[in-house]
């Protein structure tokens, strides 16, 4: 079994690789040995993942059609998990075209390469619950049949990816499955995202690297959070058990305010933490409440979230403590001239 994971060096990609390996180990009697291939965009990313020798790494710009076709012709993957893309919503307001080009062109190039090469590849497109946009309470929870109301250039790009995957299924009979994950958090997430950012600030404050203050944005917004380790498990189940053309929400089905996320992290802090509102951290458009329904995914695959949010947040904070401790140790042992 040859599996290609685009954006494999990212937050979700690393967790997906780990899950695929553990699933493969659990099914060691399979007569199809697992071959993992991952893409990264540049040399810096390649250097960062080079120590993971259990995955074959490729540096590639997925916006370049010829490069994508050449890669798929060489690998002939049985499965493609398409995670790569510009995933930070605020950045899409700063440079809309970069987000649109990156996310749409890469998806198109992969699907077109499958078509040109006549590969029997299964293609899993990772979209986003951002496609549902700003909705009123009577339209919640969101299902896969909910109206698509983009509220950012990022969400426009994700609708385009979603529709491309559907179109290639309908027109060309390529086996495509579309996932719409809601907010997912866990160890390894970039500190540009709220929970990781707050955990990093708390961990730094605990060792005296900053004042015991956490700077925050809008705390009233409520989101549907799922542990990234549950999310990647959903992706693998959907890849194996879905029908071509299926679309699934991946979520917990419960809204949690950003205030409650912050309160939970502060409750785990080892010192007293002050909270300070920073208007610069507010988004241009911030949807008040967003949560979904994962009934379709559960019905098709049996999936449901397993890791409690409290455990996820504790794991995130513990990881930042380890990272900051390791960084401090490294700095303290560096010889000074």
Buried (B, 14 or more C-beta within 10 A) or exposed (E): BBBBBBBBBBBBBBBBBBBBBEBBEEEEEEEEEBBBBBBBBEEEBBEEBEEBEEBBBBEBBBBBBEBBBEBBEEBEBBBBBBBBBBBEBEBBBEEBEBBBBBBBBBBBBBBBBBBEEEBEBBBBBBBBBBBBBBBEEEEBBBBBEBEBBBBBBBBBBBBBBBBBBBEBBEEEEBBBBBBBBBBBBBBBBEBEBBBBBBBBBBBBBBBEEBEBEBBBBBBEBBBBBBBBBBBBBBBBBBBEBBEBBBBBBBBBBBBBBBBBBBEBBBEBBEEEBEBEEEEEEBBEEBBBBBBBBBBBBBEBBEBBBEBEBEEBBBBBBBBBBEBBEEEBEEEEEEEEE
